[in-house]
Structures are given as structure tokens and as C-alpha cells.
């Protein structure tokens, strides 16, 4: 299920509030049959500046995800499995991502979908939809 989900996004263009580091994992949770973890913020930001303000108001991205995942009843876990949602550290920035079993899928600043291998220490928080 994850493979086809990500394959559909290969040609996607990054767009704040539509396809970004918050909506990618939230949309995956919805595809897994869970409530929308981004429900309280969806439609409230359409620019990077508005997204940064939203994240800053929460404290950081990991705290924003904590609230959203709690709202959606998605439990936090400690060891990643394929399909898990995480907040990861990439080049000094937090990003929402999905674990593929080998790498993390995320939305880079320059294109619609990227994949990266990370040390376990770069995974800040982890949830299982």
C-alpha cells in the first residue's frame, strides 16, 4: 500500500499546505484509515512563512505532530516499521517523513518527494498509523 501511495507522488510539486512535510505524513495516515492528524491546521496556511509561524506557535514540528497524532488517536512507538510516520532531523531542520522499511520519504524544499537513509538518532519522534 505504501509503494503505490508514494509512487503517485513522484511527480508532485511541493506546495505549502497542499504537499509539504506536514501533509505528506498526514495524508498517509488518512490513506491508512486514520483520522486526519492535520485537521486543526489544514487550510490555515498556504505559504512557507505561514507554515513556519504555525510550527513555531506549536514549539517545533515534533510538538505539532504530537498534538495532531494525539488528536487522531495515532500511537507513538519507539522502533520504526515500514509505513510509520516520523519527525526526522535533516541538515539541522525537522521534517515529517514516512519510513519505507529502508529509507525515509519526505518532501524536500526543491521537489515533490525525496528519500534519505538516516541514523536512528536522527529520528526524533515516531508514530504508527
Order of alpha helices (4+ residues) and beta strands (2+ residues): alpha-alpha-alpha-alpha-beta-beta-beta-beta-beta-beta
